[in-house]
Amino acid sequence: MGYDARSNAAIEAAVIRALATAEAKGWLAGAEEMQKEGVPFHVAARVMLYPSQRRATDRSGTAGH
């Protein structure tokens, strides 16, 4: 499977938005947003379950995570 920078950027943007939602409304709301945005399940699970493995761009807007 090849690397698609546009797809990766869209997923990254969706994750960042969902993390902001999770911080404001709770983890379930963030997870639901990732699902609606089409974030692959394995990515959403990693982001939500393993905060220490998030990219620096994912962590920048999530104080306390």
LUMDOGU-193630 format. One record per residue: residue in three letters; x, z, y of N, C-alpha, C, O in turn. Coordinates in pm, whole numbers, padded with zeros to 5 digits, always signed. Atoms other than C-alpha are relative to their C-alpha. Example, Ala and Ser with C-alpha at 12.3 -4.5 7.8 and 13.67 -1.06 7.14 Angstrom:
2
ALA+00089+00000-00119+01230+00780-00450+00090+00000+00120+00194+00066+00118/SER-00082-00006-00119+01367+00714-00106-00077+00073+00109-00026+00090+00220/
END
This chain:
65
MET+00085+00000-00117+00000+00000+00000+00090+00000+00123+00181+00082+00133/GLY-00083+00013-00118+00149-00103+00335-00039+00097+00110-00145+00158+00109/TYR+00020-00088-00113+00180+00094+00652-00075-00076+00108-00036-00187+00144/ASP+00079+00060-00107-00080+00014+00919+00002+00094+00120-00070+00194+00122/ALA-00017-00088-00115+00022+00164+01253-00130+00021+00076-00155+00131+00126/ARG+00127-00015-00072-00319+00097+01411-00092+00096-00071-00154+00181-00008/SER+00084-00089+00079-00504+00269+01130+00052+00143+00008-00026+00237+00023/ASN-00061-00133-00007-00260+00560+01135-00027+00064+00137-00054+00184+00145/ALA+00025-00052-00135-00303+00598+01512-00145+00043+00015-00174+00144+00079/ALA+00143-00035-00007-00682+00599+01477-00028+00129-00077-00103+00214-00030/ILE+00017-00122+00079-00666+00864+01205+00059+00119+00074-00001+00226+00079/GLU-00064-00108-00075-00425+01073+01412-00088+00045+00117-00104+00164+00141/ALA+00088-00034-00113-00657+01055+01714-00124+00074-00048-00169+00169+00017/ALA+00118-00067+00055-00956+01153+01499+00033+00142-00042-00047+00233-00021/VAL-00042-00134+00041-00764+01450+01357+00015+00090+00122-00028+00206+00120/ILE-00020-00080-00121-00667+01569+01705-00135+00040+00059-00153+00156+00098/ARG+00133-00033-00052-01030+01548+01823-00069+00103-00089-00133+00196-00039/ALA+00065-00092+00093-01152+01726+01510+00060+00140+00007-00012+00239-00006/LEU-00062-00131-00013-00899+02006+01552-00049+00071+00127-00067+00192+00127/ALA+00055-00060-00121-01024+02060+01906-00142+00050-00026-00180+00157+00021/THR+00135-00042+00038-01378+02074+01768+00006+00126-00085-00072+00219-00065/ALA-00014-00116+00088-01267+02319+01499+00034+00125+00079-00016+00234+00050/GLU-00037-00115-00081-01111+02545+01760-00120+00051+00080-00137+00171+00098/ALA+00114-00038-00084-01427+02541+01972-00122+00045-00081-00193+00136-00041/LYS+00125-00021+00073-01697+02541+01703+00017+00050-00143-00081+00078-00211/GLY-00024-00046+00136-01532+02648+01379+00051-00111-00091+00032-00229-00063/TRP-00065+00095+00089-01352+02484+01091-00098-00097-00066-00064-00212-00090/LEU+00097+00088+00064-01668+02345+00932-00037-00117+00091-00047-00232+00046/ALA+00032+00107-00097-01757+02149+01247+00117-00098+00010+00095-00219+00020/GLY-00116+00088-00004-01402+02014+01258+00010-00087-00124+00039-00207-00115/ALA-00003+00077+00125-01414+01909+00894-00108-00107-00002-00085-00219-00047/GLU+00109+00097-00005-01750+01740+00945+00035-00116+00094+00003-00231+00065/GLU-00039+00105-00093-01611+01550+01243+00102-00094-00065+00094-00216-00048/MET-00097+00086+00069-01316+01426+01037-00068-00091-00100-00033-00208-00112/GLN+00072+00082+00096-01555+01307+00769-00073-00114+00070-00067-00229+00026/LYS+00072+00102-00075-01770+01121+01024+00094-00107+00056+00058-00224+00064/GLU-00097+00092-00060-01458+00964+01177+00076-00082-00105+00152-00171-00071/GLY-00063+00078+00105-01341+00835+00839+00141+00043-00035+00218-00035-00092/VAL-00132-00052+00037-01032+01054+00800+00000+00017-00152-00090+00081-00207/PRO-00005-00016+00146-00927+01031+00433-00004+00148-00040+00054+00233+00028/PHE+00019-00138+00043-01019+01345+00240+00132+00075-00016+00144+00190+00027/HIS-00128-00070+00022-00659+01425+00141+00067+00036+00131+00136+00138+00139/VAL-00056-00031-00132-00554+01412+00507-00076+00117+00062-00016+00212+00112/ALA+00082-00107-00057-00845+01628+00623+00026+00132-00069+00037+00236-00003/ALA-00025-00123+00075-00783+01881+00347+00135+00060+00039+00146+00181+00059/ARG-00133-00049-00037-00412+01906+00432-00001+00060+00140+00054+00167+00163/VAL+00003-00047-00139-00480+01945+00804-00073+00133+00009-00027+00224+00079/MET+00080-00122-00011-00745+02213+00755+00059+00116-00081+00053+00230-00038/LEU-00046-00107+00089-00584+02407+00468+00144+00043+00023+00181+00156-00009/TYR-00144-00028-00016-00215+02389+00560+00045-00027+00143+00115-00125+00168/PRO-00034+00023-00141-00175+02425+00938+00150-00016+00024+00190-00088+00116/SER-00144+00009-00021+00202+02464+00904+00054-00139-00030+00165-00173+00011/GLN-00044+00135+00034+00222+02108+00768-00054-00104+00098-00031-00224+00079/ARG+00053+00095-00098+00046+01952+01067+00115-00062+00079+00221-00002+00096/ARG-00095+00065-00089+00231+01704+01282+00003+00075+00131-00093+00144+00166/ALA-00011-00066-00129+00354+01831+01615-00113-00044+00092-00162+00037+00170/THR+00109+00047-00086+00090+01615+01786-00132+00064-00037-00219+00081+00048/ASP+00122-00068+00044-00181+01783+01578-00002+00144+00048-00109+00199+00076/ARG-00010-00141-00036-00058+02130+01672-00005+00024+00149-00037+00134+00192/SER-00018-00022-00143-00014+02075+02043-00123+00056+00070-00109+00135+00164/GLY+00119-00047-00066-00375+02141+02135-00073+00111-00072-00189+00141-00041/THR+00070-00101+00080-00453+02415+01887+00074+00132+00007+00149+00168-00083/ALA-00065-00130-00018-00336+02747+02018-00043+00095-00111-00159+00101-00151/GLY+00027-00099+00103-00309+03015+01756-00003-00055-00141-00030+00019-00235/HIS-00003+00060+00135-00281+02771+01463+00138-00047-00032+00161-00100-00141/
END
